[in-house]
């Protein structure tokens, strides 16, 4: 009888040790998944379209309205979308909006982006600082011009136009990784509880 109990106790301890090893392995996996999640969350969104908010004032007083944005493929250095609204000023230029449909020149050297409306109104983005939209992460554009020729003339240009990255929604891959991490944690907790219950049951028999 005593030997039987000793055998059961050894079995219970063996189960507990096995479950402890499994818990440690699960802990390692959770740690690896957590590190991966943090790396993905902190990494810049390279090789993808980046949305930038646009602010700036022209010499004649016109400004980019709040909500103006441009989307740039920072791998290719081209714009893929835009919604740039410029305010009117009483002494010269009217209000206008430039969208992707108005792109006249895209990705060229010196003047990478040019928008042109049907009436000849033109918006030009010259080189950023540093002078390339490939790998661009935000900053000041060296010169932005807004004019119609012939027509109401030249806005005087803007040398303080700033592009600021808009925080993008969490990528689906990170969401899935987070769900997987929660699942691993739940599985480790369940196995730990099951192992303790099995060990206690074996000892009490």
Steps between C-alpha positions, in 0.01 A plus 500: 500500500783735598691417183188564297459841660866576439453403135195724469686787665791455259254495212339818630838668533593387149180651362568822690857515366377436146237769530765735645724440198206559269421824682862614459489423127171689473660787689790509253257498206299782654820698554606452138154599375501809724841610371376451142190705576705785645742499204213509249323775692812719519623441144435778245246425234759459223420384149144625525291806428533760774239770558637842590307801627601820320536845653655815359449868417560671167653846466167652394323365812339187355537189717445128482167443673479265802446142383722534193682171437731333251573127475853408389641162405829553682658202323448636147493868595164568332168627625204262487229727637444859605238734639661841518271796569643852473316800641408811304656841565317820418778661297573220253470121504169312531436190711572170328527130577751266336438126495666197342292564186688829451852351507691627196851386590592233752842396630717720277830657608499851651120538473377153603130588532298737281121536508322690223132593477304542178521883520880491519530542878811315611644373827866390503691314771875541460757279673467430871787538743684259459432508123319173441154356569642147500528401864335831595376505861371856517644850507513831318461539123763737361243689290130470413347726235134572422411708194303543180666630187350685329248594765528623853876461515739360754430430869857577602568140595535329835825398664344378825279219366539206739393140443427310823430125501147409609490211746365205303251247640655190654589253221294182489814290550568661837138445605526133408828468688339655806210256482745212466693624802184512709417148383844375606463658841156344543630159394794519741269599786254219420775237479651617825168470680430161342846373598463612862155341523628171351797490737283569803249235392773240456646570845161481674403166343 
